[in-house]
Amino acid sequence: MSKSSWLFLCLTLISTAFGLQASAQEGRITAYVASAVFALLLVITLIVGRRIKFDPVLR
């Protein structure tokens, strides 16, 4: 994986862990939204880095 993929993976895990540890509802929502955004960016970097192959032809 590229360095940016590792970065987004770490940020996703950290923000998810923070969301599980947060006591305030606003903190949890913010952490979960951040982890969703980081997870989306992780998937995008994996697709751009060609680690996930997209084959439109179903065999």
Steps between C-alpha positions, in 0.01 A plus 500: 500500500608854442588742776175688456304175533680420825430853622126475432488151654664628819275807511194280455602272785591789730176690439295182548677428827439858610132464412475190716669677792314832476248568771312790338255428220641782284850356531381158390316636198799709397738207538278265303454752219878551491561125490250462214673775304843347563371155400364643176832667429676169576287318244565773243877480553488121469308525173736765364796289612346207315489274806130444435437396142166603354381267226169615351455169314333244723609151407 
